[in-house]
Structure formats: structure tokens, C-alpha cells
Amino acid sequence: FRTFPLSDISAAWTASSEPGPRVVLIRDAELGLPRFKDRAVARSYDGLVPGPDSSAVPAGSSDAAPGSLYLVQSLANTLSADPDHLGTRQEAAAWLHSAGLLPAEAGLTNSEHAALLRLRTSIRDVLAAHTDGREDAEAAGRLTKALADGRLVLTVDPASTVQLASAARASYPGIVAAIAIAIAGSAASGTWLRLKSCPAPHCGQAFHDDSASSAAQRCSRHAA
């Protein structure tokens, strides 16, 4: 298993009057960025400074998403770049390396590259639905299917240390698992629905709506 340590987990079981399994909400006060090996990897992502050709929202700006949701935002915004940061397998691998999501010696196969692009597209479509305040069952279904590649499981060791893990040995499922954990953590903290896509012409940037009403529909550059 490729594990993702959770240092301070509290699990809440949400009871339902409907038949079927209950839903587990996992909250982690220190979830932060995905951690593949140690905190040094997280720092390498946290320290990623957007270059002049990058579409990444600078950490700390009003549009930047908090915590690990920033990872999802940055992935979504690779399409807003010119050129596309994930345009080719080599470009996608370079971006993943710089983000600390892919080991230096690893690359992407053609099928993994195609899957990564589908994951990004499904995220962006869901964010567009967040902006409009509507439900998009088709986009949600595609995102659910794309995240399944992460093959997440919950492991418990003899000392009762609980970890989320990707059951796959390959690098790509670990990338997807990190995205899935970031989305789950943001949903538990209430920030997931605040990550939106700016509909302004020639924009489409993913932004975090930090307004009190959570009703913003454009990024700070295009706000009225």
C-alpha cells in the first residue's frame, strides 16, 4: 500500500434512516498537502512558485484555496495556462514532478496521461456547476469514476494507527489518491463548494470564493 498518513483523525458516522451503509466523514486537522513520503515532499509543493507562464493562483492570494484544496485548484488551472501544462505526457510529468506528486524517476503512460486529462476536465466541469449553484449529475459521475483510479482503502496497523492508502503500486493511482483525499478533506471542512470556475471570457480560472455569502461567480480579476 502507498500510504497517506493522517495525524489527527476523527471519524463521524452519519446515521441514516434509509437502508444501506452509513457514510464515514473523515476529518484531519493537519491534513494539509498530500504526503507521499514525508513532509519534505509537502514542502516542495507548498513552495511551488508560479512562473511567468504559469496559471497557478499564488498561495496567499484572495483567490487561493486553503489547505490541500489548493492542490485541486492548481491541477484545474493547468488548462488555463498557455501552453497547457499537461498538454503532452512529458509536460504533464514535469508539472507533477514540480508539484511533488510524481517521483523523479517516474513518468506517465499514454493511458495515464489520458486519464489525468479526464480527471482535470471532470474537476473543471464540477467547479463550473459550483459557480452556477446547480447540480451536474453527469460531471459528478465522471469525477467519481476518475477518482476511482486512486483505489483508496483505509488501513489499520497493530498499534491502531489509521491511514488512507492507495492499494495500487503504480505512481498514477497515488496521484489520484492525493486528489481524492484533498477533495474529501475540503468537503468535510466545508470549502469544496467554494472552489469555483470563473466564467469570464478567456478566463476559466479555478478560484476560491471566500465571500461571506459564498455567492461570488468570478475570480478577483474579473469581479464586478
Residue pairs with C-beta under 8 A, 6 or more apart in sequence:
1 153
1 155
1 163
1 165
1 166
1 167
2 36
2 165
2 166
2 168
2 169
2 173
2 174
2 177
3 155
3 163
3 164
3 165
4 34
4 35
4 36
4 163
4 164
4 165
4 166
4 177
4 178
4 181
5 35
5 163
6 26
6 28
6 31
6 162
6 163
6 164
7 28
7 29
7 30
8 28
8 29
8 30
9 26
9 27
9 28
9 162
10 27
11 24
11 25
11 26
11 27
12 24
12 25
12 27
13 22
13 23
13 24
14 22
14 23
14 24
14 25
15 22
16 22
16 23
25 188
26 164
26 184
26 185
26 188
27 185
27 188
27 189
28 185
31 67
31 68
31 181
31 182
31 185
32 42
32 67
32 68
33 42
33 45
33 46
33 67
33 68
33 70
33 71
34 42
34 45
34 68
34 71
34 101
34 177
34 178
34 181
34 182
35 41
35 42
36 100
36 101
36 174
36 178
41 100
42 100
44 99
44 100
45 71
45 99
45 100
45 101
46 59
48 56
48 74
48 98
48 99
48 100
49 58
50 56
50 57
50 58
53 81
53 82
53 83
54 81
54 85
55 77
55 78
55 79
55 80
55 81
55 85
55 205
56 74
56 77
57 63
57 64
57 65
57 70
57 73
57 74
57 77
57 205
57 206
57 207
57 208
58 64
59 70
61 220
62 210
62 220
63 205
63 207
63 208
63 219
63 220
64 70
64 73
64 208
65 72
65 73
65 186
65 191
65 194
65 195
65 206
65 208
66 191
66 208
67 182
67 185
67 186
67 189
67 191
68 181
68 182
68 185
68 186
69 182
69 183
69 185
69 186
69 191
69 192
69 195
69 208
71 99
71 178
71 179
71 182
72 123
72 179
72 182
72 183
72 186
72 195
72 206
73 195
73 206
73 207
73 208
74 99
75 119
75 120
75 123
75 179
76 120
76 123
76 124
76 127
76 197
76 206
77 205
77 206
78 84
78 85
78 86
78 95
78 120
79 85
79 86
79 120
79 124
79 204
80 203
80 204
80 205
80 206
83 91
84 91
85 91
85 92
85 95
86 92
86 95
86 113
86 116
86 117
86 120
88 113
89 107
89 108
89 109
89 110
89 113
90 107
92 108
92 113
92 116
93 102
93 106
93 107
93 108
96 102
96 108
96 175
97 104
101 174
101 175
101 178
102 108
102 171
102 175
103 171
106 171
108 116
108 172
109 172
112 172
115 146
115 149
115 172
115 176
116 172
116 175
118 142
118 146
119 143
119 146
119 147
119 149
119 176
119 179
121 142
122 139
122 142
122 143
122 145
122 146
123 143
123 179
124 197
124 204
124 206
125 136
125 139
125 142
125 143
126 136
126 139
126 140
126 143
127 195
127 196
127 197
127 206
128 136
128 139
128 196
128 197
128 199
129 135
129 136
129 139
129 140
130 193
130 194
130 195
130 196
130 197
131 196
131 197
131 198
131 199
131 217
132 217
146 176
147 176
147 179
147 180
147 183
149 172
149 173
149 176
150 166
150 168
150 173
150 174
150 176
150 177
150 178
150 179
150 180
151 166
151 167
151 168
151 173
151 177
152 164
152 165
152 166
152 167
152 177
152 180
152 181
153 164
153 165
153 166
153 167
154 162
154 163
154 164
154 165
155 162
155 163
155 164
155 165
156 162
157 163
164 177
164 181
165 177
166 173
166 174
166 176
166 177
167 173
168 174
183 192
186 192
186 195
191 208
193 214
194 208
194 209
194 210
194 214
195 206
195 207
195 208
195 209
196 206
196 207
196 208
196 209
196 216
196 217
197 204
197 205
197 206
197 207
198 204
198 205
198 206
198 207
198 217
198 218
198 219
198 221
198 222
199 217
199 218
200 218
200 219
200 221
200 222
203 218
203 219
203 221
203 222
205 219
205 221
207 216
207 218
207 219
207 220
209 215
209 216
216 223
218 224
